[in-house]
Amino acid sequence: MIKHTIRSKDGKTKAVPLTSLKAIRYHCLECVCGSANEVEHCTGKLCSLYPYRFGKSPRHKGKGNVKNLNKK
């Protein structure tokens, strides 16, 4: 776990334990002033964190999804 300082909507900050992916998600939210919609429409494709901006690893895409099970 990583201790990450986050800013709440009321402007105060606090340190919380986060996984690496969640820390990246909070970083991206802070980068675009807290707007999840702006994170989705991020144009910073040269940013090394861009593939992880949703708090999920792109390497695990499709794993663990019920839709991926073979139907008999």
PQR file of N, CA, C, O and H, with PARSE charges and radii, in Angstrom:
ATOM      1  N   MET A   1       0.829  -1.180   0.000 -0.4000 1.5000
ATOM      2  CA  MET A   1       0.000   0.000   0.000 -0.0000 2.0000
ATOM      3  C   MET A   1       0.878   1.251   0.000  0.5500 1.7000
ATOM      4  O   MET A   1       1.971   1.274   0.567 -0.5500 1.4000
ATOM      5  N   ILE A   2       0.377   2.249  -0.633 -0.4000 1.5000
ATOM      6  CA  ILE A   2       1.075   3.520  -0.755 -0.0000 2.0000
ATOM      7  C   ILE A   2       0.298   4.566   0.032  0.5500 1.7000
ATOM      8  O   ILE A   2      -0.925   4.646  -0.079 -0.5500 1.4000
ATOM      9  H   ILE A   2      -0.510   2.230  -1.093  0.4000 1.0000
ATOM     10  N   LYS A   3       0.991   5.358   0.816 -0.4000 1.5000
ATOM     11  CA  LYS A   3       0.343   6.492   1.472 -0.0000 2.0000
ATOM     12  C   LYS A   3       0.286   7.618   0.458  0.5500 1.7000
ATOM     13  O   LYS A   3       1.318   8.051  -0.054 -0.5500 1.4000
ATOM     14  H   LYS A   3       1.985   5.294   0.906  0.4000 1.0000
ATOM     15  N   HIS A   4      -0.896   8.084   0.171 -0.4000 1.5000
ATOM     16  CA  HIS A   4      -1.084   9.127  -0.831 -0.0000 2.0000
ATOM     17  C   HIS A   4      -1.920  10.232  -0.218  0.5500 1.7000
ATOM     18  O   HIS A   4      -2.916   9.969   0.456 -0.5500 1.4000
ATOM     19  H   HIS A   4      -1.734   7.732   0.587  0.4000 1.0000
ATOM     20  N   THR A   5      -1.518  11.450  -0.452 -0.4000 1.5000
ATOM     21  CA  THR A   5      -2.284  12.582   0.046 -0.0000 2.0000
ATOM     22  C   THR A   5      -3.326  12.950  -0.998  0.5500 1.7000
ATOM     23  O   THR A   5      -3.000  13.249  -2.147 -0.5500 1.4000
ATOM     24  H   THR A   5      -0.709  11.664  -0.999  0.4000 1.0000
ATOM     25  N   ILE A   6      -4.597  12.923  -0.572 -0.4000 1.5000
ATOM     26  CA  ILE A   6      -5.673  13.274  -1.489 -0.0000 2.0000
ATOM     27  C   ILE A   6      -6.371  14.543  -1.004  0.5500 1.7000
ATOM     28  O   ILE A   6      -6.341  14.875   0.182 -0.5500 1.4000
ATOM     29  H   ILE A   6      -4.861  12.680   0.362  0.4000 1.0000
ATOM     30  N   ARG A   7      -6.981  15.224  -1.922 -0.4000 1.5000
ATOM     31  CA  ARG A   7      -7.719  16.447  -1.613 -0.0000 2.0000
ATOM     32  C   ARG A   7      -9.198  16.135  -1.737  0.5500 1.7000
ATOM     33  O   ARG A   7      -9.655  15.654  -2.773 -0.5500 1.4000
ATOM     34  H   ARG A   7      -7.005  14.955  -2.885  0.4000 1.0000
ATOM     35  N   SER A   8      -9.941  16.410  -0.680 -0.4000 1.5000
ATOM     36  CA  SER A   8     -11.376  16.164  -0.716 -0.0000 2.0000
ATOM     37  C   SER A   8     -12.085  17.341  -1.380  0.5500 1.7000
ATOM     38  O   SER A   8     -11.478  18.376  -1.652 -0.5500 1.4000
ATOM     39  H   SER A   8      -9.569  16.801   0.162  0.4000 1.0000
ATOM     40  N   LYS A   9     -13.373  17.163  -1.632 -0.4000 1.5000
ATOM     41  CA  LYS A   9     -14.139  18.207  -2.319 -0.0000 2.0000
ATOM     42  C   LYS A   9     -14.205  19.503  -1.526  0.5500 1.7000
ATOM     43  O   LYS A   9     -14.378  20.573  -2.110 -0.5500 1.4000
ATOM     44  H   LYS A   9     -13.866  16.322  -1.410  0.4000 1.0000
ATOM     45  N   ASP A  10     -14.072  19.427  -0.211 -0.4000 1.5000
ATOM     46  CA  ASP A  10     -14.107  20.648   0.605 -0.0000 2.0000
ATOM     47  C   ASP A  10     -12.744  21.340   0.684  0.5500 1.7000
ATOM     48  O   ASP A  10     -12.597  22.346   1.379 -0.5500 1.4000
ATOM     49  H   ASP A  10     -13.931  18.558   0.263  0.4000 1.0000
ATOM     50  N   GLY A  11     -11.743  20.800  -0.031 -0.4000 1.5000
ATOM     51  CA  GLY A  11     -10.438  21.442  -0.112 -0.0000 2.0000
ATOM     52  C   GLY A  11      -9.408  20.967   0.893  0.5500 1.7000
ATOM     53  O   GLY A  11      -8.238  21.337   0.795 -0.5500 1.4000
ATOM     54  H   GLY A  11     -11.862  19.983  -0.596  0.4000 1.0000
ATOM     55  N   LYS A  12      -9.816  20.155   1.855 -0.4000 1.5000
ATOM     56  CA  LYS A  12      -8.888  19.641   2.857 -0.0000 2.0000
ATOM     57  C   LYS A  12      -8.110  18.464   2.272  0.5500 1.7000
ATOM     58  O   LYS A  12      -8.551  17.825   1.317 -0.5500 1.4000
ATOM     59  H   LYS A  12     -10.766  19.854   1.934  0.4000 1.0000
ATOM     60  N   THR A  13      -6.944  18.188   2.862 -0.4000 1.5000
ATOM     61  CA  THR A  13      -6.138  17.066   2.402 -0.0000 2.0000
ATOM     62  C   THR A  13      -5.987  16.048   3.524  0.5500 1.7000
ATOM     63  O   THR A  13      -6.027  16.389   4.706 -0.5500 1.4000
ATOM     64  H   THR A  13      -6.585  18.707   3.638  0.4000 1.0000
ATOM     65  N   LYS A  14      -5.810  14.786   3.123 -0.4000 1.5000
ATOM     66  CA  LYS A  14      -5.556  13.737   4.104 -0.0000 2.0000
ATOM     67  C   LYS A  14      -4.756  12.634   3.431  0.5500 1.7000
ATOM     68  O   LYS A  14      -4.855  12.433   2.220 -0.5500 1.4000
ATOM     69  H   LYS A  14      -5.776  14.509   2.163  0.4000 1.0000
ATOM     70  N   ALA A  15      -3.961  11.919   4.226 -0.4000 1.5000
ATOM     71  CA  ALA A  15      -3.153  10.807   3.713 -0.0000 2.0000
ATOM     72  C   ALA A  15      -3.948   9.527   3.895  0.5500 1.7000
ATOM     73  O   ALA A  15      -4.423   9.230   4.992 -0.5500 1.4000
ATOM     74  H   ALA A  15      -3.881  12.083   5.209  0.4000 1.0000
ATOM     75  N   VAL A  16      -4.090   8.771   2.818 -0.4000 1.5000
ATOM     76  CA  VAL A  16      -4.827   7.515   2.861 -0.0000 2.0000
ATOM     77  C   VAL A  16      -3.984   6.416   2.210  0.5500 1.7000
ATOM     78  O   VAL A  16      -3.199   6.693   1.303 -0.5500 1.4000
ATOM     79  H   VAL A  16      -3.704   9.012   1.927  0.4000 1.0000
ATOM     80  N   PRO A  17      -4.144   5.163   2.673 -0.5600 1.5000
ATOM     81  CA  PRO A  17      -3.422   4.059   2.033  0.2800 2.0000
ATOM     82  C   PRO A  17      -4.137   3.646   0.747  0.5500 1.7000
ATOM     83  O   PRO A  17      -5.343   3.398   0.753 -0.5500 1.4000
ATOM     84  N   LEU A  18      -3.397   3.574  -0.339 -0.4000 1.5000
ATOM     85  CA  LEU A  18      -3.982   3.212  -1.632 -0.0000 2.0000
ATOM     86  C   LEU A  18      -3.104   2.186  -2.331  0.5500 1.7000
ATOM     87  O   LEU A  18      -1.897   2.130  -2.099 -0.5500 1.4000
ATOM     88  H   LEU A  18      -2.417   3.776  -0.344  0.4000 1.0000
ATOM     89  N   THR A  19      -3.714   1.381  -3.184 -0.4000 1.5000
ATOM     90  CA  THR A  19      -2.930   0.525  -4.060 -0.0000 2.0000
ATOM     91  C   THR A  19      -2.277   1.430  -5.100  0.5500 1.7000
ATOM     92  O   THR A  19      -2.659   2.592  -5.238 -0.5500 1.4000
ATOM     93  H   THR A  19      -4.695   1.427  -3.372  0.4000 1.0000
ATOM     94  N   SER A  20      -1.306   0.912  -5.823 -0.4000 1.5000
ATOM     95  CA  SER A  20      -0.635   1.715  -6.843 -0.0000 2.0000
ATOM     96  C   SER A  20      -1.621   2.227  -7.888  0.5500 1.7000
ATOM     97  O   SER A  20      -1.549   3.389  -8.289 -0.5500 1.4000
ATOM     98  H   SER A  20      -0.995  -0.032  -5.710  0.4000 1.0000
ATOM     99  N   LEU A  21      -2.541   1.370  -8.331 -0.4000 1.5000
ATOM    100  CA  LEU A  21      -3.505   1.781  -9.356 -0.0000 2.0000
ATOM    101  C   LEU A  21      -4.467   2.841  -8.853  0.5500 1.7000
ATOM    102  O   LEU A  21      -4.817   3.765  -9.588 -0.5500 1.4000
ATOM    103  H   LEU A  21      -2.599   0.426  -8.006  0.4000 1.0000
ATOM    104  N   LYS A  22      -4.895   2.716  -7.612 -0.4000 1.5000
ATOM    105  CA  LYS A  22      -5.800   3.727  -7.059 -0.0000 2.0000
ATOM    106  C   LYS A  22      -5.071   5.056  -6.844  0.5500 1.7000
ATOM    107  O   LYS A  22      -5.670   6.122  -6.991 -0.5500 1.4000
ATOM    108  H   LYS A  22      -4.611   1.966  -7.015  0.4000 1.0000
ATOM    109  N   ALA A  23      -3.785   4.997  -6.497 -0.4000 1.5000
ATOM    110  CA  ALA A  23      -2.999   6.224  -6.361 -0.0000 2.0000
ATOM    111  C   ALA A  23      -2.894   6.936  -7.712  0.5500 1.7000
ATOM    112  O   ALA A  23      -2.961   8.163  -7.780 -0.5500 1.4000
ATOM    113  H   ALA A  23      -3.299   4.131  -6.377  0.4000 1.0000
ATOM    114  N   ILE A  24      -2.729   6.156  -8.787 -0.4000 1.5000
ATOM    115  CA  ILE A  24      -2.685   6.745 -10.128 -0.0000 2.0000
ATOM    116  C   ILE A  24      -4.028   7.379 -10.457  0.5500 1.7000
ATOM    117  O   ILE A  24      -4.076   8.477 -11.012 -0.5500 1.4000
ATOM    118  H   ILE A  24      -2.675   5.159  -8.732  0.4000 1.0000
ATOM    119  N   ARG A  25      -5.111   6.701 -10.122 -0.4000 1.5000
ATOM    120  CA  ARG A  25      -6.457   7.240 -10.371 -0.0000 2.0000
ATOM    121  C   ARG A  25      -6.631   8.579  -9.661  0.5500 1.7000
ATOM    122  O   ARG A  25      -7.105   9.539 -10.269 -0.5500 1.4000
ATOM    123  H   ARG A  25      -5.071   5.809  -9.671  0.4000 1.0000
ATOM    124  N   TYR A  26      -6.261   8.659  -8.398 -0.4000 1.5000
ATOM    125  CA  TYR A  26      -6.383   9.917  -7.663 -0.0000 2.0000
ATOM    126  C   TYR A  26      -5.477  10.995  -8.248  0.5500 1.7000
ATOM    127  O   TYR A  26      -5.854  12.166  -8.293 -0.5500 1.4000
ATOM    128  H   TYR A  26      -5.877   7.879  -7.904  0.4000 1.0000
ATOM    129  N   HIS A  27      -4.295  10.611  -8.691 -0.4000 1.5000
ATOM    130  CA  HIS A  27      -3.403  11.577  -9.326 -0.0000 2.0000
ATOM    131  C   HIS A  27      -4.069  12.169 -10.572  0.5500 1.7000
ATOM    132  O   HIS A  27      -4.050  13.382 -10.782 -0.5500 1.4000
ATOM    133  H   HIS A  27      -3.988   9.660  -8.655  0.4000 1.0000
ATOM    134  N   CYS A  28      -4.652  11.301 -11.387 -0.4000 1.5000
ATOM    135  CA  CYS A  28      -5.313  11.767 -12.605 -0.0000 2.0000
ATOM    136  C   CYS A  28      -6.500  12.674 -12.277  0.5500 1.7000
ATOM    137  O   CYS A  28      -6.727  13.675 -12.958 -0.5500 1.4000
ATOM    138  H   CYS A  28      -4.667  10.315 -11.217  0.4000 1.0000
ATOM    139  N   LEU A  29      -7.244  12.327 -11.249 -0.4000 1.5000
ATOM    140  CA  LEU A  29      -8.367  13.187 -10.839 -0.0000 2.0000
ATOM    141  C   LEU A  29      -7.871  14.560 -10.405  0.5500 1.7000
ATOM    142  O   LEU A  29      -8.480  15.575 -10.743 -0.5500 1.4000
ATOM    143  H   LEU A  29      -7.060  11.515 -10.696  0.4000 1.0000
ATOM    144  N   GLU A  30      -6.774  14.600  -9.662 -0.4000 1.5000
ATOM    145  CA  GLU A  30      -6.215  15.885  -9.244 -0.0000 2.0000
ATOM    146  C   GLU A  30      -5.701  16.674 -10.440  0.5500 1.7000
ATOM    147  O   GLU A  30      -5.789  17.902 -10.454 -0.5500 1.4000
ATOM    148  H   GLU A  30      -6.280  13.775  -9.387  0.4000 1.0000
ATOM    149  N   CYS A  31      -5.168  15.988 -11.440 -0.4000 1.5000
ATOM    150  CA  CYS A  31      -4.624  16.640 -12.631 -0.0000 2.0000
ATOM    151  C   CYS A  31      -5.701  17.402 -13.397  0.5500 1.7000
ATOM    152  O   CYS A  31      -5.427  18.436 -14.005 -0.5500 1.4000
ATOM    153  H   CYS A  31      -5.097  14.991 -11.429  0.4000 1.0000
ATOM    154  N   VAL A  32      -6.935  16.879 -13.363 -0.4000 1.5000
ATOM    155  CA  VAL A  32      -8.031  17.519 -14.104 -0.0000 2.0000
ATOM    156  C   VAL A  32      -9.061  18.138 -13.159  0.5500 1.7000
ATOM    157  O   VAL A  32     -10.245  18.217 -13.485 -0.5500 1.4000
ATOM    158  H   VAL A  32      -7.157  16.038 -12.869  0.4000 1.0000
ATOM    159  N   CYS A  33      -8.605  18.569 -12.006 -0.4000 1.5000
ATOM    160  CA  CYS A  33      -9.440  19.289 -11.025 -0.0000 2.0000
ATOM    161  C   CYS A  33     -10.627  18.475 -10.515  0.5500 1.7000
ATOM    162  O   CYS A  33     -11.695  19.031 -10.261 -0.5500 1.4000
ATOM    163  H   CYS A  33      -7.643  18.505 -11.742  0.4000 1.0000
ATOM    164  N   GLY A  34     -10.449  17.171 -10.364 -0.4000 1.5000
ATOM    165  CA  GLY A  34     -11.461  16.340  -9.723 -0.0000 2.0000
ATOM    166  C   GLY A  34     -12.598  15.865 -10.608  0.5500 1.7000
ATOM    167  O   GLY A  34     -13.556  15.287 -10.096 -0.5500 1.4000
ATOM    168  H   GLY A  34      -9.581  16.719 -10.571  0.4000 1.0000
ATOM    169  N   SER A  35     -12.535  16.080 -11.889 -0.4000 1.5000
ATOM    170  CA  SER A  35     -13.623  15.703 -12.785 -0.0000 2.0000
ATOM    171  C   SER A  35     -13.363  14.335 -13.415  0.5500 1.7000
ATOM    172  O   SER A  35     -12.445  14.182 -14.221 -0.5500 1.4000
ATOM    173  H   SER A  35     -11.756  16.549 -12.305  0.4000 1.0000
ATOM    174  N   ALA A  36     -14.178  13.337 -13.045 -0.4000 1.5000
ATOM    175  CA  ALA A  36     -14.033  11.997 -13.619 -0.0000 2.0000
ATOM    176  C   ALA A  36     -14.299  12.029 -15.117  0.5500 1.7000
ATOM    177  O   ALA A  36     -13.701  11.260 -15.870 -0.5500 1.4000
ATOM    178  H   ALA A  36     -14.924  13.461 -12.390  0.4000 1.0000
ATOM    179  N   ASN A  37     -15.174  12.894 -15.548 -0.4000 1.5000
ATOM    180  CA  ASN A  37     -15.465  13.036 -16.978 -0.0000 2.0000
ATOM    181  C   ASN A  37     -14.228  13.514 -17.732  0.5500 1.7000
ATOM    182  O   ASN A  37     -13.963  13.054 -18.843 -0.5500 1.4000
ATOM    183  H   ASN A  37     -15.660  13.518 -14.937  0.4000 1.0000
ATOM    184  N   GLU A  38     -13.472  14.428 -17.141 -0.4000 1.5000
ATOM    185  CA  GLU A  38     -12.254  14.920 -17.788 -0.0000 2.0000
ATOM    186  C   GLU A  38     -11.162  13.856 -17.824  0.5500 1.7000
ATOM    187  O   GLU A  38     -10.352  13.832 -18.751 -0.5500 1.4000
ATOM    188  H   GLU A  38     -13.687  14.802 -16.238  0.4000 1.0000
ATOM    189  N   VAL A  39     -11.131  12.968 -16.814 -0.4000 1.5000
ATOM    190  CA  VAL A  39     -10.174  11.861 -16.835 -0.0000 2.0000
ATOM    191  C   VAL A  39     -10.500  10.951 -18.014  0.5500 1.7000
ATOM    192  O   VAL A  39      -9.601  10.487 -18.715 -0.5500 1.4000
ATOM    193  H   VAL A  39     -11.789  12.988 -16.061  0.4000 1.0000
ATOM    194  N   GLU A  40     -11.778  10.699 -18.228 -0.4000 1.5000
ATOM    195  CA  GLU A  40     -12.197   9.850 -19.346 -0.0000 2.0000
ATOM    196  C   GLU A  40     -11.803  10.455 -20.692  0.5500 1.7000
ATOM    197  O   GLU A  40     -11.423   9.732 -21.613 -0.5500 1.4000
ATOM    198  H   GLU A  40     -12.509  11.075 -17.659  0.4000 1.0000
ATOM    199  N   HIS A  41     -11.894  11.774 -20.805 -0.4000 1.5000
ATOM    200  CA  HIS A  41     -11.591  12.459 -22.063 -0.0000 2.0000
ATOM    201  C   HIS A  41     -10.183  13.063 -22.084  0.5500 1.7000
ATOM    202  O   HIS A  41      -9.917  14.000 -22.837 -0.5500 1.4000
ATOM    203  H   HIS A  41     -12.203  12.361 -20.057  0.4000 1.0000
ATOM    204  N   CYS A  42      -9.295  12.530 -21.264 -0.4000 1.5000
ATOM    205  CA  CYS A  42      -7.932  13.032 -21.167 -0.0000 2.0000
ATOM    206  C   CYS A  42      -7.231  12.994 -22.527  0.5500 1.7000
ATOM    207  O   CYS A  42      -7.331  12.012 -23.263 -0.5500 1.4000
ATOM    208  H   CYS A  42      -9.511  11.769 -20.652  0.4000 1.0000
ATOM    209  N   THR A  43      -6.529  14.067 -22.844 -0.4000 1.5000
ATOM    210  CA  THR A  43      -5.803  14.144 -24.110 -0.0000 2.0000
ATOM    211  C   THR A  43      -4.301  13.959 -23.912  0.5500 1.7000
ATOM    212  O   THR A  43      -3.539  14.071 -24.872 -0.5500 1.4000
ATOM    213  H   THR A  43      -6.447  14.865 -22.247  0.4000 1.0000
ATOM    214  N   GLY A  44      -3.866  13.681 -22.698 -0.4000 1.5000
ATOM    215  CA  GLY A  44      -2.441  13.544 -22.387 -0.0000 2.0000
ATOM    216  C   GLY A  44      -1.912  12.162 -22.708  0.5500 1.7000
ATOM    217  O   GLY A  44      -1.385  11.489 -21.822 -0.5500 1.4000
ATOM    218  H   GLY A  44      -4.485  13.590 -21.918  0.4000 1.0000
ATOM    219  N   LYS A  45      -2.034  11.721 -23.938 -0.4000 1.5000
ATOM    220  CA  LYS A  45      -1.636  10.364 -24.318 -0.0000 2.0000
ATOM    221  C   LYS A  45      -0.135  10.120 -24.191  0.5500 1.7000
ATOM    222  O   LYS A  45       0.297   8.967 -24.204 -0.5500 1.4000
ATOM    223  H   LYS A  45      -2.462  12.267 -24.658  0.4000 1.0000
ATOM    224  N   LEU A  46       0.663  11.169 -24.068 -0.4000 1.5000
ATOM    225  CA  LEU A  46       2.102  10.999 -23.869 -0.0000 2.0000
ATOM    226  C   LEU A  46       2.452  10.760 -22.395  0.5500 1.7000
ATOM    227  O   LEU A  46       3.588  10.412 -22.070 -0.5500 1.4000
ATOM    228  H   LEU A  46       0.311  12.106 -24.057  0.4000 1.0000
ATOM    229  N   CYS A  47       1.478  10.948 -21.517 -0.4000 1.5000
ATOM    230  CA  CYS A  47       1.680  10.714 -20.083 -0.0000 2.0000
ATOM    231  C   CYS A  47       1.843   9.212 -19.853  0.5500 1.7000
ATOM    232  O   CYS A  47       1.070   8.411 -20.377 -0.5500 1.4000
ATOM    233  H   CYS A  47       0.556  11.230 -21.781  0.4000 1.0000
ATOM    234  N   SER A  48       2.850   8.839 -19.070 -0.4000 1.5000
ATOM    235  CA  SER A  48       3.095   7.418 -18.822 -0.0000 2.0000
ATOM    236  C   SER A  48       1.983   6.770 -17.996  0.5500 1.7000
ATOM    237  O   SER A  48       1.873   5.544 -17.970 -0.5500 1.4000
ATOM    238  H   SER A  48       3.478   9.490 -18.644  0.4000 1.0000
ATOM    239  N   LEU A  49       1.163   7.569 -17.326 -0.4000 1.5000
ATOM    240  CA  LEU A  49       0.069   7.037 -16.521 -0.0000 2.0000
ATOM    241  C   LEU A  49      -1.237   6.914 -17.309  0.5500 1.7000
ATOM    242  O   LEU A  49      -2.215   6.370 -16.795 -0.5500 1.4000
ATOM    243  H   LEU A  49       1.252   8.565 -17.347  0.4000 1.0000
ATOM    244  N   TYR A  50      -1.264   7.403 -18.525 -0.4000 1.5000
ATOM    245  CA  TYR A  50      -2.487   7.441 -19.333 -0.0000 2.0000
ATOM    246  C   TYR A  50      -3.218   6.095 -19.393  0.5500 1.7000
ATOM    247  O   TYR A  50      -4.434   6.080 -19.203 -0.5500 1.4000
ATOM    248  H   TYR A  50      -0.469   7.844 -18.942  0.4000 1.0000
ATOM    249  N   PRO A  51      -2.551   4.974 -19.644 -0.5600 1.5000
ATOM    250  CA  PRO A  51      -3.279   3.697 -19.724  0.2800 2.0000
ATOM    251  C   PRO A  51      -3.902   3.262 -18.398  0.5500 1.7000
ATOM    252  O   PRO A  51      -4.802   2.422 -18.384 -0.5500 1.4000
ATOM    253  N   TYR A  52      -3.438   3.818 -17.299 -0.4000 1.5000
ATOM    254  CA  TYR A  52      -3.891   3.411 -15.966 -0.0000 2.0000
ATOM    255  C   TYR A  52      -4.866   4.412 -15.347  0.5500 1.7000
ATOM    256  O   TYR A  52      -5.233   4.264 -14.182 -0.5500 1.4000
ATOM    257  H   TYR A  52      -2.707   4.500 -17.310  0.4000 1.0000
ATOM    258  N   ARG A  53      -5.289   5.419 -16.097 -0.4000 1.5000
ATOM    259  CA  ARG A  53      -6.055   6.534 -15.530 -0.0000 2.0000
ATOM    260  C   ARG A  53      -7.399   6.142 -14.931  0.5500 1.7000
ATOM    261  O   ARG A  53      -7.958   6.906 -14.145 -0.5500 1.4000
ATOM    262  H   ARG A  53      -4.991   5.538 -17.044  0.4000 1.0000
ATOM    263  N   PHE A  54      -7.932   4.977 -15.278 -0.4000 1.5000
ATOM    264  CA  PHE A  54      -9.210   4.539 -14.713 -0.0000 2.0000
ATOM    265  C   PHE A  54      -9.032   3.708 -13.448  0.5500 1.7000
ATOM    266  O   PHE A  54     -10.012   3.222 -12.883 -0.5500 1.4000
ATOM    267  H   PHE A  54      -7.478   4.356 -15.917  0.4000 1.0000
ATOM    268  N   GLY A  55      -7.785   3.541 -12.999 -0.4000 1.5000
ATOM    269  CA  GLY A  55      -7.525   2.769 -11.787 -0.0000 2.0000
ATOM    270  C   GLY A  55      -7.503   1.273 -12.039  0.5500 1.7000
ATOM    271  O   GLY A  55      -7.637   0.478 -11.109 -0.5500 1.4000
ATOM    272  H   GLY A  55      -6.989   3.936 -13.458  0.4000 1.0000
ATOM    273  N   LYS A  56      -7.331   0.885 -13.310 -0.4000 1.5000
ATOM    274  CA  LYS A  56      -7.270  -0.528 -13.680 -0.0000 2.0000
ATOM    275  C   LYS A  56      -6.081  -0.742 -14.597  0.5500 1.7000
ATOM    276  O   LYS A  56      -5.664   0.163 -15.318 -0.5500 1.4000
ATOM    277  H   LYS A  56      -7.223   1.531 -14.066  0.4000 1.0000
ATOM    278  N   SER A  57      -5.546  -1.945 -14.560 -0.4000 1.5000
ATOM    279  CA  SER A  57      -4.405  -2.265 -15.404 -0.0000 2.0000
ATOM    280  C   SER A  57      -4.881  -2.711 -16.780  0.5500 1.7000
ATOM    281  O   SER A  57      -5.722  -3.605 -16.876 -0.5500 1.4000
ATOM    282  H   SER A  57      -5.885  -2.681 -13.974  0.4000 1.0000
ATOM    283  N   PRO A  58      -4.363  -2.111 -17.846 -0.5600 1.5000
ATOM    284  CA  PRO A  58      -4.775  -2.538 -19.183  0.2800 2.0000
ATOM    285  C   PRO A  58      -4.305  -3.957 -19.511  0.5500 1.7000
ATOM    286  O   PRO A  58      -4.842  -4.585 -20.423 -0.5500 1.4000
ATOM    287  N   ARG A  59      -3.323  -4.464 -18.791 -0.4000 1.5000
ATOM    288  CA  ARG A  59      -2.850  -5.829 -19.014 -0.0000 2.0000
ATOM    289  C   ARG A  59      -3.859  -6.874 -18.561  0.5500 1.7000
ATOM    290  O   ARG A  59      -3.795  -8.024 -18.996 -0.5500 1.4000
ATOM    291  H   ARG A  59      -2.886  -3.954 -18.050  0.4000 1.0000
ATOM    292  N   HIS A  60      -4.785  -6.491 -17.699 -0.4000 1.5000
ATOM    293  CA  HIS A  60      -5.780  -7.425 -17.183 -0.0000 2.0000
ATOM    294  C   HIS A  60      -7.128  -7.257 -17.867  0.5500 1.7000
ATOM    295  O   HIS A  60      -8.131  -7.786 -17.387 -0.5500 1.4000
ATOM    296  H   HIS A  60      -4.837  -5.557 -17.346  0.4000 1.0000
ATOM    297  N   LYS A  61      -7.167  -6.548 -18.953 -0.4000 1.5000
ATOM    298  CA  LYS A  61      -8.423  -6.284 -19.652 -0.0000 2.0000
ATOM    299  C   LYS A  61      -9.073  -7.600 -20.072  0.5500 1.7000
ATOM    300  O   LYS A  61      -8.452  -8.433 -20.731 -0.5500 1.4000
ATOM    301  H   LYS A  61      -6.353  -6.118 -19.343  0.4000 1.0000
ATOM    302  N   GLY A  62     -10.328  -7.770 -19.679 -0.4000 1.5000
ATOM    303  CA  GLY A  62     -11.087  -8.959 -20.044 -0.0000 2.0000
ATOM    304  C   GLY A  62     -10.943 -10.137 -19.107  0.5500 1.7000
ATOM    305  O   GLY A  62     -11.695 -11.104 -19.230 -0.5500 1.4000
ATOM    306  H   GLY A  62     -10.833  -7.093 -19.143  0.4000 1.0000
ATOM    307  N   LYS A  63     -10.015 -10.096 -18.185 -0.4000 1.5000
ATOM    308  CA  LYS A  63      -9.837 -11.203 -17.248 -0.0000 2.0000
ATOM    309  C   LYS A  63     -10.867 -11.093 -16.126  0.5500 1.7000
ATOM    310  O   LYS A  63     -11.121 -10.005 -15.608 -0.5500 1.4000
ATOM    311  H   LYS A  63      -9.404  -9.311 -18.086  0.4000 1.0000
ATOM    312  N   GLY A  64     -11.447 -12.211 -15.765 -0.4000 1.5000
ATOM    313  CA  GLY A  64     -12.396 -12.236 -14.666 -0.0000 2.0000
ATOM    314  C   GLY A  64     -13.784 -11.756 -15.047  0.5500 1.7000
ATOM    315  O   GLY A  64     -14.630 -11.564 -14.173 -0.5500 1.4000
ATOM    316  H   GLY A  64     -11.241 -13.094 -16.186  0.4000 1.0000
ATOM    317  N   ASN A  65     -14.031 -11.560 -16.316 -0.4000 1.5000
ATOM    318  CA  ASN A  65     -15.324 -11.077 -16.772 -0.0000 2.0000
ATOM    319  C   ASN A  65     -16.205 -12.268 -17.117  0.5500 1.7000
ATOM    320  O   ASN A  65     -15.778 -13.152 -17.859 -0.5500 1.4000
ATOM    321  H   ASN A  65     -13.344 -11.716 -17.026  0.4000 1.0000
ATOM    322  N   VAL A  66     -17.408 -12.308 -16.600 -0.4000 1.5000
ATOM    323  CA  VAL A  66     -18.323 -13.410 -16.841 -0.0000 2.0000
ATOM    324  C   VAL A  66     -18.615 -13.567 -18.330  0.5500 1.7000
ATOM    325  O   VAL A  66     -18.852 -14.687 -18.784 -0.5500 1.4000
ATOM    326  H   VAL A  66     -17.754 -11.590 -15.997  0.4000 1.0000
ATOM    327  N   LYS A  67     -18.607 -12.518 -19.077 -0.4000 1.5000
ATOM    328  CA  LYS A  67     -18.891 -12.571 -20.517 -0.0000 2.0000
ATOM    329  C   LYS A  67     -17.841 -13.386 -21.274  0.5500 1.7000
ATOM    330  O   LYS A  67     -18.103 -13.853 -22.383 -0.5500 1.4000
ATOM    331  H   LYS A  67     -18.416 -11.609 -18.708  0.4000 1.0000
ATOM    332  N   ASN A  68     -16.664 -13.559 -20.687 -0.4000 1.5000
ATOM    333  CA  ASN A  68     -15.579 -14.272 -21.351 -0.0000 2.0000
ATOM    334  C   ASN A  68     -15.647 -15.778 -21.172  0.5500 1.7000
ATOM    335  O   ASN A  68     -14.865 -16.509 -21.781 -0.5500 1.4000
ATOM    336  H   ASN A  68     -16.452 -13.180 -19.786  0.4000 1.0000
ATOM    337  N   LEU A  69     -16.575 -16.255 -20.343 -0.4000 1.5000
ATOM    338  CA  LEU A  69     -16.687 -17.707 -20.126 -0.0000 2.0000
ATOM    339  C   LEU A  69     -17.282 -18.352 -21.368  0.5500 1.7000
ATOM    340  O   LEU A  69     -18.167 -17.791 -22.013 -0.5500 1.4000
ATOM    341  H   LEU A  69     -17.210 -15.662 -19.849  0.4000 1.0000
ATOM    342  N   ASN A  70     -16.783 -19.534 -21.692 -0.4000 1.5000
ATOM    343  CA  ASN A  70     -17.319 -20.262 -22.841 -0.0000 2.0000
ATOM    344  C   ASN A  70     -18.715 -20.772 -22.539  0.5500 1.7000
ATOM    345  O   ASN A  70     -18.951 -21.393 -21.503 -0.5500 1.4000
ATOM    346  H   ASN A  70     -16.064 -19.990 -21.169  0.4000 1.0000
ATOM    347  N   LYS A  71     -19.625 -20.509 -23.439 -0.4000 1.5000
ATOM    348  CA  LYS A  71     -20.989 -21.004 -23.270 -0.0000 2.0000
ATOM    349  C   LYS A  71     -21.105 -22.361 -23.952  0.5500 1.7000
ATOM    350  O   LYS A  71     -20.597 -22.559 -25.055 -0.5500 1.4000
ATOM    351  H   LYS A  71     -19.433 -20.004 -24.281  0.4000 1.0000
ATOM    352  N   LYS A  72     -21.773 -23.281 -23.290 -0.4000 1.5000
ATOM    353  CA  LYS A  72     -21.937 -24.623 -23.854 -0.0000 2.0000
ATOM    354  C   LYS A  72     -23.352 -24.832 -24.322  0.5500 1.7000
ATOM    355  O   LYS A  72     -23.683 -25.904 -24.827 -0.5500 1.4000
ATOM    356  H   LYS A  72     -22.186 -23.120 -22.394  0.4000 1.0000
TER
END
